[in-house]
Amino acid sequence: MQSYKEFHARSIADRAGFWTEQSQLIDWQTPARQALDYSRPPFARWFIGGTTNPCHNAVDRHLPTRADQSALIYVSTETGNTKTYTFSQLYREVNRLAGILLALGVTRGDRVLIYMPMIPEAAFAMLACVRIGAIHSVVFGGFASVSLATRIDDARPKIVISADAGSRAGKAVPYKPLLDEAIALAKFPPQKVLLVDRGLAEMKRVPGRDVDYARARAEQMNAEVPCVWLESSEPSYVLYTSGTTGNPKGVQRDTGGYAVALAASMKYIFCGNAGETYFSTSDVGWVVGHSYIVYGPLLAGMALTFAAIATLATEYIQRWDMHRSLFYQVTAGVFLFFLVSAARASVARLSTEPPASARPSPSCDAAFPPKVLRLPPIVRVRLAKVTVPPVCVTLPEPEMTLE
């Protein structure tokens, strides 16, 4: 069996050969003619000439073998709602939203700004964008109007997808007034605003601009939108930095290289397998949420957990009964947790004794030392009737999730 040192050494000594092998972890409509173009360092272009699509690899390619398996598990400790979507159901919802985008005039290369709470429609929107070749830019839900306006002016989106409100500590956080003010401040306002009405807060609609998601979805129930095959170096999304050192900078991700890197990380770092369940407590407004809530788990054929969980300890204790019951529901069968540091105490509060059946991550440990691939298994604990998986990766900085 290949050791970690040998595996790593080959990735350095033969980058092109190594990543050509890893590129087989995803589907390609057209194979790449060249693995790496590094003629203009430090800029690298991966899988030159290859065409693929992130939505196809995250959703469509799993339909023949696991259409009825869980793909997205939504859980909210804010509203008490849970819902599970199979790969087949996820495919349908993404196609419906892709149909809405096309009907609103969005085409390949257009930007779509997503300003949403942690609800399934946010994931649908991301996947629908890349399905048709549009470039999504997710802004953390609840950002102030000025911050949002800055990102609108830089991205110049054709449409914005948003909701009436999010929720924090049991209280509604209205999004629509913030969005309306941001659009009023922006020099390059969107043509349309697609709104998910959750019934959490009243919102004034702008005639001719605002579109109701439920009504638009009803018109696209049977939509079948083919994937647009994108050259590997075409952008899949833009995500903005915080702007603490000046104006926010838009960081652009490519298509092929990003998908391959995520697929490889799910296999070799997280050791995730198709059919298992993955639970991250981040937010889609951050890059971790893009990579390891939405795209990474779905590329691996895993069920992702789209969770809106209050991570502040005081809120957690105050809402313990709701957290406990929902947590037990959603974690049944979870193989892998990916926690922000602020959520560690929340999970640890559920713990008692390590289960006798606790095991290290399968297969990888024999070849790769745990200290290289994983932080210590901080949540190898037993819940009432639920065993929390032994693998846990934590982020150094706490993140807050608005749902």
C-alpha positions in Angstrom: 0.0 0.0 0.0 1.3 3.4 -0.9 2.4 5.5 2.1 1.5 9.2 2.6 5.1 10.3 1.9 5.1 8.4 -1.4 1.7 9.8 -2.3 2.8 13.4 -1.5 6.2 13.0 -3.2 4.6 11.9 -6.4 2.2 14.9 -6.4 5.3 17.2 -6.3 7.6 15.3 -8.6 5.0 14.7 -11.3 2.2 17.2 -10.9 0.8 16.8 -14.4 0.7 13.0 -14.1 -0.6 13.0 -10.6 -3.5 15.4 -11.3 -4.3 13.7 -14.6 -5.0 10.6 -12.6 -7.1 12.6 -10.1 -9.1 14.2 -12.9 -10.7 10.8 -13.5 -12.7 11.3 -10.2 -15.1 13.5 -12.2 -16.9 13.2 -15.6 -15.6 15.1 -18.6 -17.6 15.8 -21.8 -14.3 16.5 -23.6 -11.0 15.1 -22.2 -8.3 17.6 -21.5 -5.5 17.7 -24.1 -3.0 19.0 -21.5 -3.1 18.6 -17.7 -1.2 21.8 -16.7 -0.2 25.1 -18.3 2.3 26.8 -16.1 3.9 29.0 -18.7 3.0 32.2 -16.8 3.9 31.6 -13.2 2.4 32.1 -10.7 -0.7 31.6 -12.8 -1.7 28.0 -13.6 -4.3 26.7 -15.9 -5.5 23.1 -15.3 -6.9 20.5 -17.7 -6.6 22.6 -20.9 -9.3 22.0 -23.5 -11.3 19.7 -21.2 -15.0 20.5 -20.8 -17.1 19.6 -17.8 -19.9 20.9 -15.6 -20.0 21.1 -11.8 -23.7 20.5 -11.6 -23.5 17.4 -13.8 -20.8 16.0 -11.5 -22.6 17.0 -8.3 -26.1 15.8 -9.3 -26.8 14.3 -12.7 -24.1 11.6 -12.8 -25.4 10.1 -9.5 -28.9 9.5 -10.8 -28.3 6.1 -12.4 -27.0 4.6 -9.2 -28.4 6.6 -6.3 -31.4 8.6 -7.4 -33.4 7.7 -4.3 -30.5 8.2 -1.8 -30.4 11.3 0.3 -28.6 14.2 -1.3 -29.5 17.2 0.8 -30.7 17.1 4.4 -32.0 20.4 5.6 -32.2 21.1 9.4 -33.0 24.3 11.1 -32.8 24.7 14.9 -34.1 28.2 14.3 -37.5 27.3 12.7 -37.6 23.6 13.8 -37.9 22.5 10.1 -36.3 19.5 8.6 -36.5 18.1 5.1 -34.6 15.6 3.0 -34.1 15.8 -0.7 -33.0 12.7 -2.7 -30.6 13.1 -5.7 -33.7 12.8 -7.9 -35.5 15.5 -6.0 -32.5 17.7 -6.0 -32.2 17.3 -9.7 -35.8 18.4 -10.2 -35.4 21.5 -8.0 -32.2 22.5 -9.7 -33.7 22.2 -13.1 -36.7 24.3 -12.0 -34.5 27.0 -10.8 -32.3 26.8 -13.9 -35.5 27.2 -15.9 -36.4 30.3 -13.9 -33.0 31.8 -14.6 -33.2 31.2 -18.3 -36.8 32.7 -18.4 -35.4 35.8 -16.7 -32.7 36.2 -19.4 -29.7 34.7 -17.6 -27.2 33.1 -20.0 -23.7 31.7 -19.9 -21.2 34.1 -18.4 -23.8 36.3 -16.7 -23.4 36.9 -13.0 -26.0 36.0 -10.4 -25.7 37.4 -6.9 -27.2 35.1 -4.1 -28.0 36.9 -0.9 -29.8 34.2 1.1 -30.1 32.5 4.5 -29.2 28.9 5.0 -32.2 27.3 3.2 -32.2 24.7 0.5 -33.0 27.2 -2.2 -29.5 28.7 -1.7 -28.0 25.4 -2.8 -30.5 25.1 -5.6 -29.5 28.5 -6.8 -25.8 27.8 -6.8 -26.2 24.5 -8.7 -28.7 26.0 -11.1 -26.2 28.8 -12.0 -23.3 26.5 -12.8 -25.7 24.2 -14.7 -26.4 26.9 -17.3 -22.8 28.4 -17.2 -23.8 31.5 -15.1 -21.3 32.7 -12.5 -22.7 32.9 -9.0 -21.5 35.2 -6.3 -22.9 34.4 -2.8 -22.9 37.2 -0.3 -23.3 36.2 3.4 -26.9 36.6 4.4 -27.6 39.7 6.5 -24.6 41.7 5.3 -25.2 45.5 5.6 -26.6 47.4 2.6 -23.3 49.3 1.9 -21.3 46.1 1.9 -23.9 44.4 -0.3 -24.0 47.4 -2.7 -20.2 47.3 -3.1 -20.4 43.7 -4.2 -23.3 44.4 -6.5 -21.3 47.1 -8.3 -18.2 44.9 -8.7 -20.0 41.8 -9.9 -22.7 43.6 -11.9 -25.2 40.7 -11.6 -28.1 40.4 -14.0 -30.3 39.2 -11.2 -30.2 38.9 -7.4 -31.7 35.9 -5.6 -32.8 36.6 -2.1 -35.5 35.9 0.6 -37.8 37.9 2.8 -35.7 37.2 5.9 -33.3 34.9 7.8 -33.5 34.1 11.5 -31.1 34.4 14.4 -31.7 33.4 18.0 -35.4 32.9 17.2 -35.9 36.4 15.8 -36.4 37.3 12.1 -33.7 39.2 10.4 -35.3 41.0 7.4 -33.3 40.8 4.2 -35.5 42.6 1.8 -35.1 46.2 3.3 -31.3 45.7 3.3 -31.4 44.5 -0.3 -33.6 47.3 -1.5 -31.3 49.9 0.1 -28.3 48.2 -1.4 -29.8 48.3 -4.9 -30.7 52.0 -4.4 -27.0 52.7 -3.5 -25.6 50.6 -6.3 -24.4 52.2 -9.6 -25.1 48.9 -11.5 -28.4 47.5 -10.1 -29.7 44.1 -11.2 -32.5 43.8 -13.7 -34.5 41.4 -11.6 -34.8 40.2 -8.0 -36.0 36.6 -7.4 -37.5 36.4 -3.9 -38.2 33.3 -1.7 -41.0 34.3 0.6 -40.7 32.3 3.8 -43.4 34.2 5.6 -41.0 35.5 8.3 -41.2 39.2 7.5 -43.3 41.5 5.4 -41.6 42.8 2.3 -42.5 45.5 -0.2 -42.2 44.3 -3.8 -41.0 46.5 -6.6 -43.3 46.1 -9.6 -41.5 45.0 -12.8 -38.4 44.0 -10.9 -39.2 41.6 -8.1 -40.2 38.1 -9.0 -41.9 35.6 -6.7 -40.0 32.4 -6.5 -43.0 30.2 -5.8 -44.9 31.4 -8.8 -42.0 31.2 -11.1 -41.2 27.7 -9.8 -44.8 26.6 -10.5 -44.3 27.5 -14.2 -41.1 25.4 -14.4 -42.2 22.2 -12.6 -41.3 20.0 -15.6 -38.3 21.9 -16.7 -35.4 19.9 -18.2 -32.4 22.2 -18.6 -29.3 20.6 -20.1 -25.9 21.2 -18.6 -23.7 23.7 -20.4 -20.3 22.2 -20.9 -17.7 24.6 -19.7 -14.0 24.7 -20.6 -12.0 23.8 -17.5 -10.6 27.4 -17.0 -14.0 29.1 -17.3 -15.1 30.6 -14.0 -17.6 28.8 -11.8 -18.1 31.4 -9.2 -16.8 34.6 -7.6 -16.6 35.1 -3.9 -15.6 38.3 -2.2 -13.1 38.9 0.6 -14.2 40.7 3.7 -12.9 44.1 2.6 -11.3 44.8 6.0 -8.1 45.9 4.2 -9.9 48.0 1.5 -12.6 47.2 -1.0 -13.6 43.6 -1.2 -11.7 41.6 -3.8 -13.5 39.1 -5.9 -11.8 35.7 -5.9 -12.6 33.7 -9.0 -12.7 29.9 -9.1 -12.3 28.0 -12.3 -14.4 25.0 -13.2 -12.3 21.9 -13.9 -9.4 22.4 -11.5 -11.7 23.3 -8.7 -13.9 20.2 -9.2 -11.0 17.8 -9.4 -9.3 19.3 -6.3 -12.6 19.0 -4.3 -13.2 15.4 -5.5 -9.6 14.5 -4.5 -9.9 16.1 -1.1 -13.1 14.3 -0.3 -11.5 11.0 -1.2 -8.0 11.4 0.3 -8.4 13.9 3.1 -12.0 13.4 4.4 -12.1 9.8 3.3 -15.8 10.2 2.4 -17.7 7.6 0.4 -20.8 7.7 -1.7 -23.9 7.0 0.2 -22.6 8.4 3.5 -23.7 11.7 5.1 -21.6 14.8 5.6 -22.3 17.5 8.2 -20.7 20.9 8.0 -21.7 23.8 10.3 -20.3 26.5 8.0 -22.3 28.9 5.8 -22.6 29.1 2.0 -21.5 32.7 2.3 -18.0 31.6 3.0 -15.6 29.6 0.8 -15.8 26.6 3.2 -19.5 26.6 2.6 -19.1 26.5 -1.2 -16.5 23.7 -1.1 -17.5 21.6 1.9 -21.3 22.1 2.3 -22.4 22.1 -1.4 -19.9 21.0 -4.0 -17.5 18.7 -2.2 -19.9 16.3 -0.6 -22.2 16.1 -3.7 -19.2 15.4 -6.0 -18.4 12.5 -3.7 -22.0 11.2 -3.9 -22.5 12.0 -0.2 -25.6 13.5 1.4 -24.8 17.0 2.5 -26.4 18.5 5.6 -27.6 22.0 5.0 -27.8 23.1 8.6 -28.8 26.4 10.2 -27.7 26.0 13.7 -27.0 28.7 16.3 -23.3 28.3 17.2 -23.1 30.7 20.1 -23.0 28.7 23.4 -25.6 30.9 25.2 -28.1 30.5 22.4 -27.4 26.8 22.2 -28.1 26.3 25.9 -31.2 28.4 25.8 -32.6 26.4 22.9 -31.3 23.0 24.0 -34.5 21.0 23.7 -35.0 21.9 20.1 -31.3 21.5 19.2 -31.1 18.1 20.8 -34.1 16.6 19.1 -33.2 17.9 15.7 -29.5 17.0 16.1 -30.5 13.4 16.9 -32.6 13.3 13.8 -30.1 14.7 11.4 -26.9 13.0 12.7 -28.2 9.5 12.3 -25.8 7.8 10.0 -23.5 10.8 9.7 -20.0 9.7 8.8 -18.1 13.0 8.8 -18.4 16.3 10.7 -16.7 19.6 9.6 -17.1 22.0 12.4 -16.2 25.7 12.9 -14.5 26.1 16.2 -17.5 27.9 17.8 -19.6 24.8 17.2 -17.3 22.5 19.0 -18.8 23.3 22.4 -22.3 22.8 21.0 -21.4 19.3 19.9 -19.4 18.5 22.9 -22.4 19.3 25.1 -24.1 16.3 23.6 -21.3 13.9 24.5 -21.0 11.3 27.2 -18.7 8.4 26.8 -16.7 7.4 23.6 -18.5 4.5 22.0 -16.9 1.1 21.9 -17.5 1.0 18.2 -15.7 4.3 17.5 -13.3 3.7 14.7 -10.8 5.8 12.8 -11.5 7.0 9.3 -11.7 3.9 7.0 -8.9 2.8 4.7 -7.0 6.1 4.8 -5.3 5.5 8.2 -3.4 2.5 7.1 -1.6 4.5 4.5 -1.8 8.1 5.8 -0.9 9.1 9.3 -3.9 10.7 11.1 -1.9 13.7 12.3 -1.4 14.6 8.7 -4.9 14.2 7.5 -7.0 15.0 10.5 -7.1 17.0 13.7 -7.6 14.9 16.8 -11.1 13.3 16.8 -12.7 15.8 19.2 -16.2 14.5 18.7 -15.7 10.8 19.0 -18.6 10.6 21.4 -21.9 8.9 21.9 -25.2 10.7 21.6 -28.4 9.1 22.8 -29.0 6.4 20.2 -26.6 8.2 17.8 -22.9 7.7 17.4 -21.1 10.8 16.2 -18.4 9.9 13.6 -14.8 10.0 14.6 -13.5 12.3 11.9 -13.7 16.1 12.6 -12.0 19.0 11.0 -12.3 22.4 12.7 -11.6 25.9 11.4 -9.6 28.3 13.5 -12.1 31.2 13.4 -15.7 31.1 14.6 -18.4 31.7 12.0 -22.0 32.7 12.6 -24.8 31.2 10.6 -28.0 33.1 9.8 -30.9 30.9 8.8 
